[in-house]
Amino acid sequence: MTDSTPTPDANPDLVNALRALSNPIRLQMLRWLREPERHFPMETAIADPAEIGVCVSHIQAKAGLAQSTVSAYMAELQRAGLVRATRVGKWTHYRRDEQRIADLVAELGHTL
């Protein structure tokens, strides 16, 4: 007879990342940030998208969502450790945390 009670050995960081990625729009935003020069207007960027990130207003325009929704989605990705936020004046820019994403993918590979 086997016990079907879940064991609490799941890495909470991995669980949080998977929860953040379970929303298809957040997942799409993370994909866009993989190649910011391809998905966002470079001519209106006030900071280097590769170094600093993409402004919330550009993500909002591409997603067609309210600024508050985009900010909440990006905050969720940040809490999960998938993106980093940088303030430039009054604007928040986001970029992927590639090392953290690679670590989580490796953890997922070992977990499953």
LUMDRENKOL-140660 format. One line per field, with one value per atom (N, C-alpha, C): chain; x, y, z; residue in one letter; residue number from 0; atom name. Coordinates in steps of 0.05 Angstrom, whole numbers. Layout:
<atoms>
ch [A	...]
c1 [X	...]
c2 [Y	...]
c3 [Z	...]
aa [A	...]
i [NUM	...]
at [CA	...]
</atoms>
This chain:
<atoms>
ch [A	A	A	A	A	A	A	A	A	A	A	A	A	A	A	A	A	A	A	A	A	A	A	A	A	A	A	A	A	A	A	A	A	A	A	A	A	A	A	A	A	A	A	A	A	A	A	A	A	A	A	A	A	A	A	A	A	A	A	A	A	A	A	A	A	A	A	A	A	A	A	A	A	A	A	A	A	A	A	A	A	A	A	A	A	A	A	A	A	A	A	A	A	A	A	A	A	A	A	A	A	A	A	A	A	A	A	A	A	A	A	A	A	A	A	A	A	A	A	A	A	A	A	A	A	A	A	A	A	A	A	A	A	A	A	A	A	A	A	A	A	A	A	A	A	A	A	A	A	A	A	A	A	A	A	A	A	A	A	A	A	A	A	A	A	A	A	A	A	A	A	A	A	A	A	A	A	A	A	A	A	A	A	A	A	A	A	A	A	A	A	A	A	A	A	A	A	A	A	A	A	A	A	A	A	A	A	A	A	A	A	A	A	A	A	A	A	A	A	A	A	A	A	A	A	A	A	A	A	A	A	A	A	A	A	A	A	A	A	A	A	A	A	A	A	A	A	A	A	A	A	A	A	A	A	A	A	A	A	A	A	A	A	A	A	A	A	A	A	A	A	A	A	A	A	A	A	A	A	A	A	A	A	A	A	A	A	A	A	A	A	A	A	A	A	A	A	A	A	A	A	A	A	A	A	A	A	A	A	A	A	A	A	A	A	A	A	A	A	A	A	A	A	A	A	A	A	A	A	A	A	A	A	A	A	A]
c1 [17	0	18	12	28	12	28	16	14	-10	-13	-10	-2	3	27	24	47	69	94	116	125	133	140	168	179	206	209	187	188	201	219	233	213	209	189	194	220	227	217	221	211	181	168	138	128	141	133	138	160	166	145	138	118	91	85	59	59	81	82	79	91	91	65	48	23	3	8	-9	2	-13	-3	7	-5	4	31	34	60	82	75	94	102	82	87	105	100	117	146	150	177	190	174	185	193	176	183	209	213	237	262	259	282	296	280	291	278	286	272	275	298	302	283	274	255	226	219	191	183	202	196	209	197	209	235	257	283	286	273	277	265	246	234	244	263	273	290	287	303	327	329	351	357	380	388	371	354	337	353	376	391	404	413	426	407	388	370	343	333	307	288	263	242	223	216	197	170	157	130	111	114	96	99	123	126	114	117	104	74	64	35	25	38	29	28	48	49	27	23	3	-25	-29	-56	-72	-57	-70	-66	-81	-79	-51	-41	-15	-14	-35	-36	-35	-47	-46	-18	-6	22	41	38	55	51	26	21	33	31	42	73	85	114	124	109	116	115	96	94	118	126	150	175	176	199	200	177	176	185	180	187	217	230	258	264	244	248	256	250	258	270	285	295	284	279	268	290	290	308	292	295	281	300	288	302	283	290	272	246	224	198	189	205	197	211	196	208	212	237	244	249	242	245	263	279	295	295	299	300	325	323	345	353	371	378	390	407	420	399	381	360	342	335	319	333	359	375	376	379	380	353	331	304	299	308	304	320	344	360	347	337	323	298	284	260	269	291	301	308	318	326	302	281	258	239	235	215	228]
c2 [-23	0	25	44	68	92	110	134	155	166	187	215	218	244	257	282	295	300	297	303	332	344	373	378	360	363	380	390	406	433	441	466	489	505	527	547	551	570	559	533	520	521	516	517	545	565	593	600	591	596	583	558	544	557	567	581	606	621	646	640	618	610	597	590	577	595	621	641	645	640	641	669	690	717	723	715	719	703	679	662	676	688	702	726	741	764	756	734	724	716	705	698	724	744	769	781	779	790	774	751	735	749	762	776	804	822	848	864	862	878	869	844	834	841	844	846	874	892	919	940	964	986	997	993	1002	1032	1044	1072	1090	1079	1094	1085	1066	1057	1079	1082	1102	1089	1063	1048	1024	1013	989	965	954	932	907	902	879	882	907	912	919	937	948	934	929	916	933	923	935	950	974	990	978	980	969	980	1005	1017	1003	993	979	951	938	912	915	936	942	945	961	966	941	924	899	879	878	859	869	896	907	905	906	904	930	933	957	957	981	983	969	970	957	927	916	887	879	894	887	889	910	913	890	881	859	833	829	805	805	828	830	826	837	833	804	789	761	746	753	741	749	773	781	766	763	748	719	708	681	680	702	703	700	704	700	726	749	775	792	812	832	860	876	903	923	944	967	992	1011	1037	1055	1069	1089	1113	1132	1155	1145	1151	1142	1116	1105	1081	1056	1034	1008	992	981	964	936	916	888	874	856	838	811	791	763	759	742	733	706	707	682	661	669	649	635	651	640	621	629	612	586	587	563	545	557	542	528	542	530	508	511	490	465	469	447	433	449	438	422	433	418	392	392	367	346	355	336	327	345	339	320	323	306	280]
c3 [0	0	0	-17	-18	-6	5	17	-5	-9	-30	-19	6	17	4	-6	-19	1	-8	9	6	28	26	17	-1	-9	-35	-46	-70	-64	-81	-77	-80	-59	-61	-83	-89	-111	-138	-142	-166	-168	-146	-146	-152	-141	-147	-176	-187	-216	-233	-227	-243	-241	-217	-214	-231	-230	-246	-276	-285	-313	-322	-302	-309	-323	-321	-335	-363	-384	-412	-419	-408	-415	-402	-377	-364	-379	-387	-402	-428	-442	-467	-462	-441	-434	-430	-416	-411	-438	-456	-483	-498	-497	-510	-500	-474	-461	-468	-479	-488	-512	-529	-552	-553	-535	-534	-560	-573	-597	-620	-618	-638	-632	-607	-599	-590	-585	-575	-591	-593	-609	-597	-610	-600	-602	-622	-627	-605	-589	-567	-540	-539	-513	-500	-474	-460	-446	-448	-436	-454	-452	-467	-458	-475	-467	-458	-469	-462	-434	-428	-402	-380	-386	-366	-367	-390	-393	-410	-411	-427	-409	-416	-400	-399	-376	-373	-394	-402	-422	-449	-456	-481	-479	-456	-452	-452	-440	-439	-467	-484	-511	-527	-524	-540	-530	-504	-492	-495	-498	-500	-474	-452	-426	-410	-389	-372	-359	-353	-340	-314	-299	-272	-275	-295	-300	-308	-326	-334	-310	-295	-271	-252	-247	-230	-241	-267	-280	-277	-282	-281	-252	-233	-205	-197	-208	-202	-214	-238	-250	-234	-224	-208	-181	-168	-143	-147	-171	-177	-185	-187	-194	-224	-241	-269	-284	-272	-284	-262	-270	-252	-260	-241	-246	-241	-258	-254	-259	-241	-245	-261	-280	-296	-294	-277	-272	-260	-272	-261	-274	-292	-306	-296	-295	-287	-312	-314	-336	-326	-342	-335	-355	-345	-362	-349	-365	-355	-338	-318	-303	-314	-334	-349	-331	-312	-295	-277	-266	-249	-265	-290	-307	-312	-319	-324	-299	-276	-251	-246	-251	-247	-267	-292	-312	-303	-293	-284	-260	-242	-218	-227	-247	-257	-269	-283	-295	-274	-252	-231	-214	-213	-197	-210	-236	-250	-259]
aa [M	M	M	T	T	T	D	D	D	S	S	S	T	T	T	P	P	P	T	T	T	P	P	P	D	D	D	A	A	A	N	N	N	P	P	P	D	D	D	L	L	L	V	V	V	N	N	N	A	A	A	L	L	L	R	R	R	A	A	A	L	L	L	S	S	S	N	N	N	P	P	P	I	I	I	R	R	R	L	L	L	Q	Q	Q	M	M	M	L	L	L	R	R	R	W	W	W	L	L	L	R	R	R	E	E	E	P	P	P	E	E	E	R	R	R	H	H	H	F	F	F	P	P	P	M	M	M	E	E	E	T	T	T	A	A	A	I	I	I	A	A	A	D	D	D	P	P	P	A	A	A	E	E	E	I	I	I	G	G	G	V	V	V	C	C	C	V	V	V	S	S	S	H	H	H	I	I	I	Q	Q	Q	A	A	A	K	K	K	A	A	A	G	G	G	L	L	L	A	A	A	Q	Q	Q	S	S	S	T	T	T	V	V	V	S	S	S	A	A	A	Y	Y	Y	M	M	M	A	A	A	E	E	E	L	L	L	Q	Q	Q	R	R	R	A	A	A	G	G	G	L	L	L	V	V	V	R	R	R	A	A	A	T	T	T	R	R	R	V	V	V	G	G	G	K	K	K	W	W	W	T	T	T	H	H	H	Y	Y	Y	R	R	R	R	R	R	D	D	D	E	E	E	Q	Q	Q	R	R	R	I	I	I	A	A	A	D	D	D	L	L	L	V	V	V	A	A	A	E	E	E	L	L	L	G	G	G	H	H	H	T	T	T	L	L	L]
i [0	0	0	1	1	1	2	2	2	3	3	3	4	4	4	5	5	5	6	6	6	7	7	7	8	8	8	9	9	9	10	10	10	11	11	11	12	12	12	13	13	13	14	14	14	15	15	15	16	16	16	17	17	17	18	18	18	19	19	19	20	20	20	21	21	21	22	22	22	23	23	23	24	24	24	25	25	25	26	26	26	27	27	27	28	28	28	29	29	29	30	30	30	31	31	31	32	32	32	33	33	33	34	34	34	35	35	35	36	36	36	37	37	37	38	38	38	39	39	39	40	40	40	41	41	41	42	42	42	43	43	43	44	44	44	45	45	45	46	46	46	47	47	47	48	48	48	49	49	49	50	50	50	51	51	51	52	52	52	53	53	53	54	54	54	55	55	55	56	56	56	57	57	57	58	58	58	59	59	59	60	60	60	61	61	61	62	62	62	63	63	63	64	64	64	65	65	65	66	66	66	67	67	67	68	68	68	69	69	69	70	70	70	71	71	71	72	72	72	73	73	73	74	74	74	75	75	75	76	76	76	77	77	77	78	78	78	79	79	79	80	80	80	81	81	81	82	82	82	83	83	83	84	84	84	85	85	85	86	86	86	87	87	87	88	88	88	89	89	89	90	90	90	91	91	91	92	92	92	93	93	93	94	94	94	95	95	95	96	96	96	97	97	97	98	98	98	99	99	99	100	100	100	101	101	101	102	102	102	103	103	103	104	104	104	105	105	105	106	106	106	107	107	107	108	108	108	109	109	109	110	110	110	111	111	111]
at [N	CA	C	N	CA	C	N	CA	C	N	CA	C	N	CA	C	N	CA	C	N	CA	C	N	CA	C	N	CA	C	N	CA	C	N	CA	C	N	CA	C	N	CA	C	N	CA	C	N	CA	C	N	CA	C	N	CA	C	N	CA	C	N	CA	C	N	CA	C	N	CA	C	N	CA	C	N	CA	C	N	CA	C	N	CA	C	N	CA	C	N	CA	C	N	CA	C	N	CA	C	N	CA	C	N	CA	C	N	CA	C	N	CA	C	N	CA	C	N	CA	C	N	CA	C	N	CA	C	N	CA	C	N	CA	C	N	CA	C	N	CA	C	N	CA	C	N	CA	C	N	CA	C	N	CA	C	N	CA	C	N	CA	C	N	CA	C	N	CA	C	N	CA	C	N	CA	C	N	CA	C	N	CA	C	N	CA	C	N	CA	C	N	CA	C	N	CA	C	N	CA	C	N	CA	C	N	CA	C	N	CA	C	N	CA	C	N	CA	C	N	CA	C	N	CA	C	N	CA	C	N	CA	C	N	CA	C	N	CA	C	N	CA	C	N	CA	C	N	CA	C	N	CA	C	N	CA	C	N	CA	C	N	CA	C	N	CA	C	N	CA	C	N	CA	C	N	CA	C	N	CA	C	N	CA	C	N	CA	C	N	CA	C	N	CA	C	N	CA	C	N	CA	C	N	CA	C	N	CA	C	N	CA	C	N	CA	C	N	CA	C	N	CA	C	N	CA	C	N	CA	C	N	CA	C	N	CA	C	N	CA	C	N	CA	C	N	CA	C	N	CA	C	N	CA	C	N	CA	C	N	CA	C	N	CA	C	N	CA	C	N	CA	C	N	CA	C	N	CA	C	N	CA	C	N	CA	C	N	CA	C]
</atoms>
